[in-house]
Amino acid sequence: MKNENNTNKAADKIERRSLVKAMGAATVAGLAVGASATNAQNSNGFMPARHALDAWLNELPGIHRVFVDTSSALGGVDGLLYAANVMNAHNNAYAGSDDDYAMIVCFRHNSTPFAFNDAMWAKYGEIFHSINQHADPLTGEAPTINVLNSDEHAFFPGLTIDNMASRGVQFAICQNATRFFSGGIARVTGVSADEVFEELVANAIPNAHFISAGVIAATRAQEYGYSLLAVG
């Protein structure tokens, strides 16, 4: 009888331990699920507002999204190079294609003049140079063409704005900086700043998208899932 009682007690202990263990596992699992749900809610709970002015960011085709932000003259030069490097590496190493990329290069601040064609550089190159201090690397003088759209100035064949545009690269252009340069031109030429602004916009490079401010484009692009490359 005593042995039977001991056996029953041992069985009870085993059962209780199994029950506690099972309850503990369930509790931990519950906490894990709760934490996962909470994390998901924290990470996905915020939804940025959408604006019609930014809609183009979400309309570009591609399975990868990159926004290359440039704010200096040399940054503009390197920004175009970075965009080409990303696309070329993807095509070569991943057997991809240009169509895989929604690629945006932003010209803002002192890189903004690269957003305008050769006609504007022939007309206002001295003024652009007086502000951003970027000389033609082949002459050392103020550029009379957009050096980023010149085969002669390209780091390697095909690295020009026109060619990159033909590959699908889009260009975000800072409207505030365009107005700043328009004001500088107006002070020198005596033409109204509004007239110069309209002239510059009408002579923009291919695939140009004027946005209120380059910094807005850089931040909004990230809200649309673009990876940011800050060049300088």
C-alpha positions as CSV (number, residue, x, y, z in Angstrom):
1,M,0.0,0.0,0.0
2,K,2.8,2.3,0.9
3,N,4.6,1.6,-2.4
4,E,1.3,2.3,-4.2
5,N,1.0,5.6,-2.5
6,N,4.6,6.5,-3.4
7,T,4.0,5.5,-7.0
8,N,0.8,7.7,-7.1
9,K,2.7,10.6,-5.6
10,A,5.5,10.3,-8.1
11,A,3.0,10.1,-11.0
12,D,1.3,13.3,-9.6
13,K,4.6,15.1,-9.5
14,I,5.4,14.1,-13.1
15,E,2.0,15.2,-14.2
16,R,2.3,18.5,-12.4
17,R,5.8,19.1,-13.8
18,S,4.5,18.3,-17.3
19,L,1.5,20.7,-16.8
20,V,3.7,23.5,-15.5
21,K,6.2,22.9,-18.4
22,A,3.4,23.0,-20.9
23,M,1.9,26.1,-19.4
24,G,5.3,27.8,-19.3
25,A,5.9,27.0,-23.0
26,A,2.4,28.3,-23.9
27,T,3.1,31.5,-21.9
28,V,6.4,32.0,-23.6
29,A,4.8,31.4,-27.0
30,G,2.0,33.8,-26.1
31,L,4.5,36.4,-25.1
32,A,6.5,35.9,-28.3
33,V,3.3,36.2,-30.4
34,G,2.3,39.3,-28.5
35,A,5.8,40.8,-28.9
36,S,5.8,40.0,-32.6
37,A,2.4,41.5,-33.0
38,T,3.4,44.6,-31.1
39,N,6.6,45.0,-33.2
40,A,4.6,44.5,-36.4
41,Q,2.2,47.2,-35.2
42,N,5.0,49.6,-34.3
43,S,6.8,49.1,-37.6
44,N,3.7,49.1,-39.8
45,G,1.4,51.3,-37.8
46,F,2.8,54.5,-39.2
47,M,1.6,55.3,-42.7
48,P,3.0,58.5,-44.3
49,A,0.5,60.8,-46.0
50,R,0.5,60.7,-49.7
51,H,0.5,63.8,-51.9
52,A,-0.3,64.3,-55.6
53,L,3.0,66.1,-56.1
54,D,4.9,63.0,-55.0
55,A,2.8,60.5,-57.0
56,W,5.5,60.1,-59.7
57,L,7.8,58.5,-57.1
58,N,5.4,55.5,-56.9
59,E,4.7,55.3,-60.6
60,L,8.2,54.5,-61.8
61,P,8.6,50.8,-62.8
62,G,11.3,48.6,-61.3
63,I,11.9,46.0,-58.6
64,H,14.6,48.0,-57.0
65,R,14.4,51.7,-55.9
66,V,17.4,54.0,-55.4
67,F,17.5,57.7,-54.8
68,V,20.9,59.4,-55.4
69,D,21.1,62.7,-53.5
70,T,23.6,65.3,-54.7
71,S,24.1,68.8,-53.4
72,S,27.5,70.0,-54.7
73,A,28.9,70.3,-58.2
74,L,31.3,67.4,-57.6
75,G,28.5,65.5,-55.9
76,G,26.5,65.9,-59.1
77,V,29.4,64.4,-61.1
78,D,29.8,61.5,-58.7
79,G,26.0,61.0,-58.4
80,L,25.6,60.2,-62.1
81,L,28.6,57.8,-61.8
82,Y,27.1,56.1,-58.7
83,A,23.8,55.6,-60.6
84,A,25.6,54.0,-63.5
85,N,27.7,51.9,-61.1
86,V,24.7,50.5,-59.3
87,M,22.9,49.6,-62.6
88,N,25.9,48.2,-64.3
89,A,26.8,46.0,-61.3
90,H,23.3,44.8,-61.1
91,N,23.3,43.9,-64.8
92,N,26.7,42.2,-64.7
93,A,26.6,40.4,-61.3
94,Y,22.9,39.6,-61.0
95,A,22.1,39.1,-64.7
96,G,19.7,42.0,-64.4
97,S,18.6,44.7,-66.7
98,D,18.1,48.5,-66.6
99,D,14.3,47.9,-66.4
100,D,14.8,46.4,-62.9
101,Y,15.6,49.9,-61.5
102,A,13.6,52.9,-60.4
103,M,16.7,55.1,-60.3
104,I,16.5,58.8,-59.4
105,V,19.4,61.2,-59.3
106,C,18.6,64.5,-57.5
107,F,20.3,67.7,-58.4
108,R,19.8,70.3,-55.7
109,H,21.8,73.1,-54.1
110,N,25.0,73.6,-56.0
111,S,24.5,70.6,-58.3
112,T,21.3,72.2,-59.7
113,P,22.8,73.7,-62.9
114,F,23.4,70.2,-64.2
115,A,19.7,70.0,-64.6
116,F,19.8,72.4,-67.6
117,N,20.8,71.8,-71.2
118,D,23.8,73.1,-73.2
119,A,21.9,76.2,-74.4
120,M,21.5,77.4,-70.8
121,W,25.2,76.7,-70.0
122,A,26.2,78.6,-73.2
123,K,24.1,81.5,-72.0
124,Y,24.7,81.4,-68.2
125,G,27.7,79.2,-67.7
126,E,29.8,82.1,-66.3
127,I,27.1,82.8,-63.7
128,F,26.6,79.1,-62.8
129,H,30.4,78.9,-62.3
130,S,30.6,82.0,-60.2
131,I,28.1,80.4,-57.7
132,N,29.1,76.7,-57.6
133,Q,32.8,77.2,-58.6
134,H,32.8,74.2,-60.9
135,A,35.1,74.7,-63.8
136,D,35.3,72.7,-67.0
137,P,37.9,70.1,-66.1
138,L,39.4,70.2,-69.6
139,T,39.8,73.9,-69.8
140,G,39.9,75.2,-66.3
141,E,37.4,77.9,-67.3
142,A,33.7,78.4,-66.7
143,P,31.8,75.7,-68.6
144,T,30.0,76.6,-71.8
145,I,28.2,73.2,-72.0
146,N,26.7,70.8,-69.5
147,V,29.8,68.7,-68.8
148,L,27.7,65.9,-67.5
149,N,26.1,65.6,-70.9
150,S,29.3,65.5,-72.9
151,D,30.9,62.4,-74.2
152,E,34.3,64.2,-74.2
153,H,34.0,64.8,-70.4
154,A,32.6,61.4,-69.5
155,F,34.5,59.1,-67.1
156,F,33.6,56.2,-69.4
157,P,31.7,55.8,-72.6
158,G,27.9,56.3,-72.2
159,L,28.2,58.2,-68.8
160,T,26.2,61.2,-69.9
161,I,22.8,62.5,-68.8
162,D,21.2,61.8,-72.1
163,N,22.4,58.2,-72.2
164,M,21.5,57.5,-68.5
165,A,18.0,59.0,-69.2
166,S,17.6,56.6,-72.1
167,R,18.3,53.8,-69.6
168,G,15.4,55.0,-67.5
169,V,17.2,57.2,-65.0
170,Q,15.0,60.0,-63.7
171,F,16.2,63.4,-62.4
172,A,14.7,65.2,-59.4
173,I,15.4,68.9,-59.7
174,C,15.2,71.3,-56.8
175,Q,12.8,74.1,-57.6
176,N,14.0,76.3,-54.7
177,A,17.6,76.1,-56.0
178,T,16.4,76.8,-59.5
179,R,14.8,80.0,-58.2
180,F,18.0,80.9,-56.4
181,F,20.1,80.6,-59.6
182,S,17.3,82.5,-61.5
183,G,17.7,85.3,-59.0
184,G,21.5,85.4,-59.5
185,I,21.1,85.5,-63.2
186,A,18.5,88.2,-63.0
187,R,20.8,90.4,-61.0
188,V,23.5,90.1,-63.6
189,T,21.3,90.3,-66.8
190,G,18.5,92.6,-65.6
191,V,15.9,90.1,-66.8
192,S,13.2,89.3,-64.2
193,A,13.9,86.3,-62.0
194,D,10.5,84.8,-63.0
195,E,11.3,85.0,-66.7
196,V,14.7,83.3,-66.1
197,F,13.1,80.6,-64.0
198,E,10.6,79.8,-66.7
199,E,13.5,79.7,-69.3
200,L,15.5,77.3,-67.1
201,V,12.5,75.0,-66.6
202,A,11.8,75.0,-70.3
203,N,15.4,73.9,-71.0
204,A,15.7,71.1,-68.4
205,I,17.4,67.8,-69.1
206,P,15.4,64.7,-70.1
207,N,13.3,62.9,-67.5
208,A,13.3,66.0,-65.2
209,H,10.9,66.3,-62.3
210,F,10.8,69.6,-60.6
211,I,10.0,69.3,-56.9
212,S,9.5,72.1,-54.4
213,A,12.8,71.3,-52.7
214,G,15.5,68.6,-53.2
215,V,15.5,67.8,-49.5
216,I,11.7,67.1,-49.7
217,A,12.3,64.7,-52.6
218,A,15.0,62.9,-50.7
219,T,12.8,62.3,-47.6
220,R,9.6,61.5,-49.5
221,A,11.4,59.0,-51.7
222,Q,12.4,57.1,-48.6
223,E,8.7,57.0,-47.6
224,Y,8.1,55.2,-50.9
225,G,10.8,52.6,-50.3
226,Y,13.8,54.1,-52.1
227,S,17.2,53.3,-50.8
228,L,19.1,56.6,-50.2
229,L,22.7,57.2,-51.5
230,A,23.9,60.5,-50.2
231,V,26.8,61.6,-52.4
232,G,27.6,65.1,-51.3
